[in-house]
Amino acid sequence: MSTDADTTTDRLAALERRLQALEDEREITHLVAGYGPLVDAGAAEDVAALWTEDGVYDVDEAFLDGGDAIRAMVTSSGHQKWIERGCAHVLGPARVTVDGDEAVAVCHSLMVVHGEQGFRVRRATANHFQLRRTPAGWRVTTRTSRVLDGRPESPALLGAGARGERP
């Protein structure tokens, strides 16, 4: 026979689980949304802090293994030239799937650049994030990004991420 106290305890535990799930999703969404403004500001330390120190950023143009490589990308002359000419890394809303202390997030991104004739989209990209809860909060362990140029790999990343799967 269950008592009112048991029912209240069960309801509170269920509410705490739901609240934790919402907080996890919000923190991950906040982390993903921070990438564009931080990379466009040239904030190398802040960009690297989105990843675990041994995290990987696997993008078409580079394979960045670890925080030092991510910081170096942001401070590189190539990236600094994008900033000087005007650019925006715009990440769309992320679909987040949390499974305990691991998570997957997926979103599209656009790189918009300024040129002689105004702004243009340089590329549209599929982004698949694998994340882990750390003592400092959620961090990216692997971000895989592929240009949406017709290759099958790119939409496959989107599908896997939307289903909460690893690629």
ZADO-1210 file (C-alpha; in nm, 4 decimals, padded with zeros to 6 digits):
<atoms>
<atom x="00.0000" y="00.0000" z="00.0000" code="MET" pos="1"/>
<atom x="00.1452" y="00.3317" z="-00.1025" code="SER" pos="2"/>
<atom x="00.1175" y="00.6316" z="00.1189" code="THR" pos="3"/>
<atom x="00.0771" y="00.9965" z="00.0384" code="ASP" pos="4"/>
<atom x="00.4432" y="01.0425" z="00.1360" code="ALA" pos="5"/>
<atom x="00.5504" y="00.7768" z="-00.1202" code="ASP" pos="6"/>
<atom x="00.3417" y="00.9440" z="-00.3890" code="THR" pos="7"/>
<atom x="00.4871" y="01.2852" z="-00.3035" code="THR" pos="8"/>
<atom x="00.8427" y="01.1455" z="-00.3052" code="THR" pos="9"/>
<atom x="00.7864" y="00.9780" z="-00.6429" code="ASP" pos="10"/>
<atom x="00.6353" y="01.2941" z="-00.7901" code="ARG" pos="11"/>
<atom x="00.9237" y="01.5070" z="-00.6614" code="LEU" pos="12"/>
<atom x="01.1801" y="01.2618" z="-00.8015" code="ALA" pos="13"/>
<atom x="01.0057" y="01.2652" z="-01.1408" code="ALA" pos="14"/>
<atom x="00.9936" y="01.6452" z="-01.1341" code="LEU" pos="15"/>
<atom x="01.3653" y="01.6635" z="-01.0492" code="GLU" pos="16"/>
<atom x="01.4482" y="01.4331" z="-01.3438" code="ARG" pos="17"/>
<atom x="01.2402" y="01.6473" z="-01.5790" code="ARG" pos="18"/>
<atom x="01.4004" y="01.9671" z="-01.4504" code="LEU" pos="19"/>
<atom x="01.7510" y="01.8190" z="-01.4881" code="GLN" pos="20"/>
<atom x="01.6708" y="01.7161" z="-01.8467" code="ALA" pos="21"/>
<atom x="01.5549" y="02.0702" z="-01.9275" code="LEU" pos="22"/>
<atom x="01.8615" y="02.2236" z="-01.7626" code="GLU" pos="23"/>
<atom x="02.0923" y="01.9870" z="-01.9541" code="ASP" pos="24"/>
<atom x="01.9257" y="02.0681" z="-02.2853" code="GLU" pos="25"/>
<atom x="01.9405" y="02.4417" z="-02.2148" code="ARG" pos="26"/>
<atom x="02.3085" y="02.4296" z="-02.1191" code="GLU" pos="27"/>
<atom x="02.3985" y="02.2341" z="-02.4331" code="ILE" pos="28"/>
<atom x="02.1907" y="02.4652" z="-02.6543" code="THR" pos="29"/>
<atom x="02.3614" y="02.7636" z="-02.4906" code="HIS" pos="30"/>
<atom x="02.7048" y="02.6080" z="-02.5511" code="LEU" pos="31"/>
<atom x="02.6333" y="02.5388" z="-02.9208" code="VAL" pos="32"/>
<atom x="02.4881" y="02.8882" z="-02.9709" code="ALA" pos="33"/>
<atom x="02.8000" y="03.0430" z="-02.8200" code="GLY" pos="34"/>
<atom x="03.0354" y="02.9090" z="-03.0851" code="TYR" pos="35"/>
<atom x="02.9478" y="03.1601" z="-03.3595" code="GLY" pos="36"/>
<atom x="02.9758" y="03.4808" z="-03.1566" code="PRO" pos="37"/>
<atom x="03.2931" y="03.3608" z="-02.9842" code="LEU" pos="38"/>
<atom x="03.4746" y="03.2479" z="-03.2996" code="VAL" pos="39"/>
<atom x="03.3714" y="03.5673" z="-03.4814" code="ASP" pos="40"/>
<atom x="03.5063" y="03.7703" z="-03.1879" code="ALA" pos="41"/>
<atom x="03.8386" y="03.5851" z="-03.2121" code="GLY" pos="42"/>
<atom x="03.8021" y="03.4684" z="-02.8518" code="ALA" pos="43"/>
<atom x="04.0367" y="03.1697" z="-02.8792" code="ALA" pos="44"/>
<atom x="04.0337" y="03.0701" z="-02.5113" code="GLU" pos="45"/>
<atom x="03.6548" y="03.0874" z="-02.4915" code="ASP" pos="46"/>
<atom x="03.6126" y="02.8857" z="-02.8123" code="VAL" pos="47"/>
<atom x="03.8530" y="02.6171" z="-02.6892" code="ALA" pos="48"/>
<atom x="03.6704" y="02.6072" z="-02.3545" code="ALA" pos="49"/>
<atom x="03.3584" y="02.4794" z="-02.5335" code="LEU" pos="50"/>
<atom x="03.5480" y="02.1486" z="-02.5829" code="TRP" pos="51"/>
<atom x="03.7065" y="01.9082" z="-02.3403" code="THR" pos="52"/>
<atom x="04.0825" y="01.9670" z="-02.3438" code="GLU" pos="53"/>
<atom x="04.1251" y="01.6539" z="-02.5567" code="ASP" pos="54"/>
<atom x="03.8207" y="01.7333" z="-02.7703" code="GLY" pos="55"/>
<atom x="03.8207" y="01.7073" z="-03.1475" code="VAL" pos="56"/>
<atom x="03.6844" y="01.9426" z="-03.4131" code="TYR" pos="57"/>
<atom x="03.6679" y="01.7507" z="-03.7401" code="ASP" pos="58"/>
<atom x="03.5717" y="01.9980" z="-04.0112" code="VAL" pos="59"/>
<atom x="03.6165" y="01.9703" z="-04.3882" code="ASP" pos="60"/>
<atom x="03.9010" y="02.2177" z="-04.3903" code="GLU" pos="61"/>
<atom x="04.0913" y="02.0851" z="-04.0870" code="ALA" pos="62"/>
<atom x="04.1140" y="01.8190" z="-03.8172" code="PHE" pos="63"/>
<atom x="04.1729" y="01.9946" z="-03.4864" code="LEU" pos="64"/>
<atom x="04.2828" y="01.7584" z="-03.2111" code="ASP" pos="65"/>
<atom x="04.2768" y="01.9202" z="-02.8679" code="GLY" pos="66"/>
<atom x="04.2431" y="02.2632" z="-02.7169" code="GLY" pos="67"/>
<atom x="04.5762" y="02.3935" z="-02.8472" code="ASP" pos="68"/>
<atom x="04.4751" y="02.3151" z="-03.2073" code="ALA" pos="69"/>
<atom x="04.1352" y="02.4818" z="-03.1605" code="ILE" pos="70"/>
<atom x="04.2966" y="02.7932" z="-03.0101" code="ARG" pos="71"/>
<atom x="04.5500" y="02.8005" z="-03.2962" code="ALA" pos="72"/>
<atom x="04.2693" y="02.7884" z="-03.5544" code="MET" pos="73"/>
<atom x="04.1012" y="03.0930" z="-03.4003" code="VAL" pos="74"/>
<atom x="04.4260" y="03.2923" z="-03.3790" code="THR" pos="75"/>
<atom x="04.5508" y="03.1837" z="-03.7242" code="SER" pos="76"/>
<atom x="04.6105" y="03.4495" z="-03.9872" code="SER" pos="77"/>
<atom x="04.3469" y="03.2905" z="-04.2117" code="GLY" pos="78"/>
<atom x="04.0758" y="03.3131" z="-03.9477" code="HIS" pos="79"/>
<atom x="04.1839" y="03.6613" z="-03.8427" code="GLN" pos="80"/>
<atom x="04.1473" y="03.7748" z="-04.2057" code="LYS" pos="81"/>
<atom x="03.7866" y="03.6471" z="-04.2091" code="TRP" pos="82"/>
<atom x="03.7183" y="03.8548" z="-03.8990" code="ILE" pos="83"/>
<atom x="03.8886" y="04.1643" z="-04.0454" code="GLU" pos="84"/>
<atom x="03.6836" y="04.1432" z="-04.3677" code="ARG" pos="85"/>
<atom x="03.3634" y="04.0653" z="-04.1801" code="GLY" pos="86"/>
<atom x="03.2125" y="03.7232" z="-04.1233" code="CYS" pos="87"/>
<atom x="02.9404" y="03.5531" z="-03.9230" code="ALA" pos="88"/>
<atom x="02.9257" y="03.1883" z="-03.8212" code="HIS" pos="89"/>
<atom x="02.5522" y="03.1406" z="-03.7692" code="VAL" pos="90"/>
<atom x="02.4434" y="02.8164" z="-03.6051" code="LEU" pos="91"/>
<atom x="02.0785" y="02.7228" z="-03.6286" code="GLY" pos="92"/>
<atom x="01.8780" y="02.5859" z="-03.3393" code="PRO" pos="93"/>
<atom x="02.0260" y="02.2621" z="-03.2073" code="ALA" pos="94"/>
<atom x="01.8293" y="01.9434" z="-03.1572" code="ARG" pos="95"/>
<atom x="01.9665" y="01.7916" z="-02.8367" code="VAL" pos="96"/>
<atom x="01.9420" y="01.4341" z="-02.7095" code="THR" pos="97"/>
<atom x="02.0730" y="01.3694" z="-02.3577" code="VAL" pos="98"/>
<atom x="02.1553" y="01.0197" z="-02.2335" code="ASP" pos="99"/>
<atom x="02.2874" y="01.0426" z="-01.8793" code="GLY" pos="100"/>
<atom x="02.6237" y="01.2170" z="-01.8872" code="ASP" pos="101"/>
<atom x="02.6540" y="01.1936" z="-02.2673" code="GLU" pos="102"/>
<atom x="02.4650" y="01.3916" z="-02.5288" code="ALA" pos="103"/>
<atom x="02.4331" y="01.4516" z="-02.9007" code="VAL" pos="104"/>
<atom x="02.3351" y="01.7800" z="-03.0635" code="ALA" pos="105"/>
<atom x="02.2825" y="01.8545" z="-03.4306" code="VAL" pos="106"/>
<atom x="02.2318" y="02.1752" z="-03.6237" code="CYS" pos="107"/>
<atom x="02.2967" y="02.3531" z="-03.9495" code="HIS" pos="108"/>
<atom x="02.5374" y="02.6439" z="-03.9786" code="SER" pos="109"/>
<atom x="02.6044" y="02.9139" z="-04.2322" code="LEU" pos="110"/>
<atom x="02.9261" y="03.1052" z="-04.2764" code="MET" pos="111"/>
<atom x="02.8342" y="03.4491" z="-04.4058" code="VAL" pos="112"/>
<atom x="03.1189" y="03.6652" z="-04.5344" code="VAL" pos="113"/>
<atom x="03.1445" y="04.0277" z="-04.6354" code="HIS" pos="114"/>
<atom x="03.2877" y="04.1121" z="-04.9738" code="GLY" pos="115"/>
<atom x="03.2887" y="04.3787" z="-05.2429" code="GLU" pos="116"/>
<atom x="02.9248" y="04.3128" z="-05.3276" code="GLN" pos="117"/>
<atom x="02.7932" y="04.2866" z="-04.9736" code="GLY" pos="118"/>
<atom x="02.7293" y="03.9712" z="-04.7766" code="PHE" pos="119"/>
<atom x="02.7117" y="03.6207" z="-04.9193" code="ARG" pos="120"/>
<atom x="02.6861" y="03.2705" z="-04.7806" code="VAL" pos="121"/>
<atom x="03.0258" y="03.1039" z="-04.8171" code="ARG" pos="122"/>
<atom x="02.9054" y="02.7644" z="-04.7008" code="ARG" pos="123"/>
<atom x="02.6197" y="02.5745" z="-04.5388" code="ALA" pos="124"/>
<atom x="02.7284" y="02.2971" z="-04.3065" code="THR" pos="125"/>
<atom x="02.5891" y="01.9977" z="-04.1168" code="ALA" pos="126"/>
<atom x="02.7161" y="01.9919" z="-03.7566" code="ASN" pos="127"/>
<atom x="02.7080" y="01.6884" z="-03.5276" code="HIS" pos="128"/>
<atom x="02.8225" y="01.7411" z="-03.1690" code="PHE" pos="129"/>
<atom x="02.9046" y="01.4720" z="-02.9140" code="GLN" pos="130"/>
<atom x="02.9151" y="01.6094" z="-02.5616" code="LEU" pos="131"/>
<atom x="02.9973" y="01.4960" z="-02.2094" code="ARG" pos="132"/>
<atom x="02.9011" y="01.6312" z="-01.8700" code="ARG" pos="133"/>
<atom x="03.2185" y="01.7392" z="-01.6880" code="THR" pos="134"/>
<atom x="03.2746" y="01.8974" z="-01.3470" code="PRO" pos="135"/>
<atom x="03.2808" y="02.2321" z="-01.5336" code="ALA" pos="136"/>
<atom x="02.9532" y="02.1593" z="-01.7162" code="GLY" pos="137"/>
<atom x="02.8742" y="02.0189" z="-02.0608" code="TRP" pos="138"/>
<atom x="03.1640" y="02.0194" z="-02.3073" code="ARG" pos="139"/>
<atom x="03.2078" y="01.9045" z="-02.6668" code="VAL" pos="140"/>
<atom x="03.4128" y="01.5877" z="-02.7066" code="THR" pos="141"/>
<atom x="03.3761" y="01.5697" z="-03.0857" code="THR" pos="142"/>
<atom x="03.2261" y="01.8082" z="-03.3373" code="ARG" pos="143"/>
<atom x="03.2017" y="01.6767" z="-03.6901" code="THR" pos="144"/>
<atom x="03.1119" y="01.9315" z="-03.9571" code="SER" pos="145"/>
<atom x="03.0610" y="01.8639" z="-04.3257" code="ARG" pos="146"/>
<atom x="02.9624" y="02.1064" z="-04.6003" code="VAL" pos="147"/>
<atom x="02.6185" y="02.0407" z="-04.7470" code="LEU" pos="148"/>
<atom x="02.7416" y="02.0099" z="-05.1046" code="ASP" pos="149"/>
<atom x="02.5614" y="01.6935" z="-05.2125" code="GLY" pos="150"/>
<atom x="02.7941" y="01.4351" z="-05.0610" code="ARG" pos="151"/>
<atom x="02.5980" y="01.1653" z="-04.8706" code="PRO" pos="152"/>
<atom x="02.8078" y="01.2071" z="-04.5553" code="GLU" pos="153"/>
<atom x="02.6616" y="01.5501" z="-04.4749" code="SER" pos="154"/>
<atom x="02.2893" y="01.4650" z="-04.4563" code="PRO" pos="155"/>
<atom x="02.3828" y="01.1391" z="-04.2823" code="ALA" pos="156"/>
<atom x="02.5343" y="01.3480" z="-03.9997" code="LEU" pos="157"/>
<atom x="02.2110" y="01.5449" z="-03.9718" code="LEU" pos="158"/>
<atom x="01.9963" y="01.2302" z="-03.9632" code="GLY" pos="159"/>
<atom x="02.2121" y="01.0586" z="-03.7027" code="ALA" pos="160"/>
<atom x="02.2128" y="01.3669" z="-03.4816" code="GLY" pos="161"/>
<atom x="01.8369" y="01.4174" z="-03.5121" code="ALA" pos="162"/>
<atom x="01.7926" y="01.0588" z="-03.3913" code="ARG" pos="163"/>
<atom x="02.0397" y="01.1175" z="-03.1054" code="GLY" pos="164"/>
<atom x="02.2929" y="00.8804" z="-03.2608" code="GLU" pos="165"/>
<atom x="02.6653" y="00.9047" z="-03.3023" code="ARG" pos="166"/>
<atom x="02.7800" y="00.9113" z="-03.6657" code="PRO" pos="167"/>
</atoms>
